[in-house]
Amino acid sequence: MRLLVVRHGQSEADILKVCEGRANYSLTKFGHEQAERTAEYILKNYKVDKIYSSSLKRAVQTAMHISKKTNIKVIQEDNCRNLIMA
């Protein structure tokens, strides 16, 4: 099994320079562009079986770009919030 972890695109909180944590900020226009380019890259380079996303807006918006490219439904999972990779 291969697990691909993708961070959401630029959010409104990034522009405001605030720590978003569990706050429900949306992606900016640039964030949507980043998510779209990421989705295209994933489509070309990986075979995607499932897409899991936090239920926070910015994560779902990012996941939806991947979903549209791969035709795979996004599974929203609250336990995916604030996943920290070391």
Backbone as CSV, one residue per row, in Angstrom:
resi,resn,N_x,N_y,N_z,CA_x,CA_y,CA_z,C_x,C_y,C_z
1,MET,0.852,-1.181,0.000,0.000,0.000,0.000,0.890,1.234,0.000
2,ARG,0.493,2.209,-0.763,1.185,3.502,-0.805,0.200,4.570,-0.335
3,LEU,0.655,5.418,0.574,-0.177,6.490,1.109,0.393,7.816,0.630
4,LEU,-0.420,8.599,-0.007,-0.019,9.914,-0.500,-0.716,10.970,0.357
5,VAL,0.066,11.803,1.022,-0.486,12.858,1.879,-0.331,14.187,1.157
6,VAL,-1.436,14.917,1.030,-1.450,16.195,0.318,-1.957,17.273,1.264
7,ARG,-1.213,18.361,1.353,-1.668,19.505,2.152,-2.599,20.353,1.282
8,HIS,-3.550,20.985,1.906,-4.480,21.852,1.187,-3.723,23.012,0.539
9,GLY,-4.349,23.619,-0.451,-3.775,24.799,-1.097,-3.850,26.013,-0.177
10,GLN,-3.350,27.121,-0.680,-3.337,28.364,0.107,-4.754,28.713,0.571
11,SER,-4.885,29.024,1.852,-6.196,29.384,2.404,-6.234,30.868,2.751
12,GLU,-7.427,31.333,3.050,-7.597,32.727,3.478,-6.771,33.004,4.733
13,ALA,-6.641,32.020,5.607,-5.854,32.191,6.837,-4.381,32.422,6.522
14,ASP,-3.887,31.786,5.462,-2.495,32.003,5.066,-2.269,33.469,4.697
15,ILE,-3.224,34.059,4.015,-3.133,35.472,3.617,-3.180,36.374,4.858
16,LEU,-4.050,35.994,5.798,-4.206,36.787,7.023,-3.084,36.532,8.029
17,LYS,-2.244,35.523,7.750,-1.130,35.142,8.623,-1.611,34.766,10.026
18,VAL,-2.689,33.966,10.042,-3.207,33.455,11.308,-3.106,31.931,11.303
19,CYS,-2.959,31.369,12.480,-2.944,29.920,12.622,-4.380,29.429,12.489
20,GLU,-4.634,28.607,11.488,-6.017,28.227,11.226,-6.514,27.088,12.096
21,GLY,-5.657,26.174,12.489,-6.101,25.079,13.348,-7.380,24.456,12.845
22,ARG,-8.412,24.468,13.657,-9.702,23.890,13.260,-10.668,24.936,12.701
23,ALA,-10.189,26.178,12.553,-11.029,27.213,11.945,-11.318,26.821,10.494
24,ASN,-12.460,27.178,10.007,-12.934,26.666,8.725,-12.743,27.672,7.580
25,TYR,-11.507,27.956,7.233,-11.202,28.891,6.147,-11.296,28.208,4.791
26,SER,-11.648,28.992,3.779,-11.704,28.506,2.396,-10.367,28.705,1.705
27,LEU,-10.224,28.046,0.569,-9.065,28.290,-0.275,-9.196,29.649,-0.949
28,THR,-8.052,30.247,-1.243,-8.034,31.462,-2.053,-8.082,31.045,-3.521
29,LYS,-8.172,32.004,-4.414,-8.119,31.703,-5.849,-6.812,30.979,-6.164
30,PHE,-5.706,31.474,-5.606,-4.413,30.831,-5.815,-4.408,29.420,-5.228
31,GLY,-5.052,29.233,-4.084,-5.155,27.910,-3.465,-5.881,26.917,-4.365
32,HIS,-6.935,27.382,-5.043,-7.642,26.522,-6.001,-6.736,26.185,-7.183
33,GLU,-5.955,27.149,-7.634,-5.010,26.890,-8.729,-3.968,25.857,-8.301
34,GLN,-3.463,25.987,-7.078,-2.498,25.011,-6.556,-3.125,23.619,-6.495
35,ALA,-4.349,23.548,-5.994,-5.035,22.267,-5.866,-5.271,21.641,-7.235
36,GLU,-5.602,22.455,-8.207,-5.831,21.947,-9.565,-4.543,21.387,-10.159
37,ARG,-3.436,22.098,-9.978,-2.143,21.611,-10.493,-1.724,20.332,-9.763
38,THR,-1.988,20.282,-8.479,-1.674,19.074,-7.704,-2.511,17.903,-8.200
39,ALA,-3.779,18.140,-8.449,-4.670,17.082,-8.957,-4.177,16.557,-10.302
40,GLU,-3.743,17.448,-11.175,-3.222,17.030,-12.482,-1.966,16.182,-12.309
41,TYR,-1.093,16.584,-11.400,0.139,15.841,-11.132,-0.190,14.447,-10.604
42,ILE,-1.108,14.378,-9.660,-1.496,13.096,-9.072,-2.091,12.186,-10.143
43,LEU,-2.959,12.719,-10.976,-3.586,11.931,-12.035,-2.535,11.315,-12.958
44,LYS,-1.500,12.068,-13.285,-0.461,11.596,-14.200,0.515,10.622,-13.553
45,ASN,0.689,10.693,-12.240,1.771,9.954,-11.592,1.363,8.871,-10.598
46,TYR,0.091,8.802,-10.247,-0.347,7.841,-9.231,-1.662,7.187,-9.637
47,LYS,-1.863,5.968,-9.150,-3.162,5.313,-9.274,-3.868,5.523,-7.935
48,VAL,-4.939,6.252,-7.957,-5.665,6.593,-6.726,-6.846,5.644,-6.551
49,ASP,-6.940,5.037,-5.363,-8.051,4.135,-5.062,-9.101,4.788,-4.177
50,LYS,-8.640,5.628,-3.241,-9.555,6.298,-2.306,-9.008,7.680,-1.998
51,ILE,-9.920,8.573,-1.676,-9.537,9.926,-1.269,-10.209,10.212,0.069
52,TYR,-9.385,10.440,1.074,-9.880,10.830,2.388,-9.520,12.286,2.619
53,SER,-10.401,13.000,3.285,-10.161,14.404,3.575,-10.746,14.761,4.925
54,SER,-10.092,15.690,5.585,-10.692,16.336,6.742,-12.003,16.975,6.274
55,SER,-12.903,17.230,7.178,-14.165,17.886,6.820,-14.035,19.406,6.772
56,LEU,-12.839,19.930,7.063,-12.643,21.383,6.987,-12.682,21.835,5.529
57,LYS,-13.272,22.998,5.313,-13.530,23.524,3.975,-12.308,23.487,3.056
58,ARG,-11.176,23.985,3.527,-9.986,24.079,2.682,-9.487,22.707,2.252
59,ALA,-9.610,21.722,3.130,-9.190,20.363,2.799,-10.149,19.721,1.801
60,VAL,-11.449,19.891,2.031,-12.453,19.336,1.121,-12.321,19.982,-0.259
61,GLN,-12.133,21.290,-0.301,-11.987,21.965,-1.585,-10.782,21.420,-2.348
62,THR,-9.678,21.194,-1.655,-8.490,20.635,-2.288,-8.773,19.215,-2.775
63,ALA,-9.373,18.404,-1.921,-9.687,17.019,-2.276,-10.645,16.942,-3.460
64,MET,-11.562,17.892,-3.568,-12.527,17.887,-4.673,-11.839,18.080,-6.030
65,HIS,-10.770,18.829,-6.060,-10.020,18.977,-7.311,-9.460,17.613,-7.733
66,ILE,-8.940,16.865,-6.773,-8.402,15.532,-7.066,-9.536,14.590,-7.455
67,SER,-10.642,14.699,-6.755,-11.808,13.872,-7.028,-12.306,14.058,-8.464
68,LYS,-12.381,15.288,-8.907,-12.872,15.565,-10.268,-11.954,14.976,-11.328
69,LYS,-10.658,14.988,-11.076,-9.699,14.439,-12.042,-9.715,12.914,-12.058
70,THR,-9.914,12.302,-10.895,-9.807,10.847,-10.774,-11.155,10.129,-10.788
71,ASN,-12.241,10.883,-10.709,-13.591,10.309,-10.624,-13.764,9.409,-9.404
72,ILE,-13.126,9.795,-8.312,-13.248,9.047,-7.053,-13.870,9.976,-6.011
73,LYS,-14.877,9.465,-5.330,-15.590,10.245,-4.321,-14.690,10.538,-3.116
74,VAL,-14.825,11.735,-2.568,-14.083,12.128,-1.370,-14.804,11.599,-0.132
75,ILE,-14.057,10.941,0.728,-14.578,10.457,2.009,-14.108,11.439,3.073
76,GLN,-15.057,12.167,3.664,-14.696,13.135,4.699,-14.571,12.424,6.042
77,GLU,-13.465,12.691,6.703,-13.161,12.025,7.963,-12.622,13.052,8.950
78,ASP,-13.384,13.315,10.007,-12.954,14.295,11.012,-11.617,13.922,11.649
79,ASN,-11.313,12.643,11.719,-10.048,12.218,12.319,-8.828,12.596,11.481
80,CYS,-9.046,13.090,10.283,-7.930,13.547,9.432,-7.526,14.989,9.759
81,ARG,-8.244,15.651,10.606,-7.915,17.044,10.945,-6.566,17.138,11.620
82,ASN,-5.818,18.158,11.210,-4.532,18.471,11.839,-3.596,17.288,11.939
83,LEU,-3.522,16.521,10.876,-2.568,15.422,10.800,-1.166,15.998,10.708
84,ILE,-0.298,15.591,11.603,1.068,16.111,11.630,2.004,14.972,11.279
85,MET,2.812,15.193,10.264,3.780,14.186,9.839,5.153,14.615,10.356
86,ALA,5.859,13.718,10.993,7.194,14.034,11.505,8.257,13.406,10.633
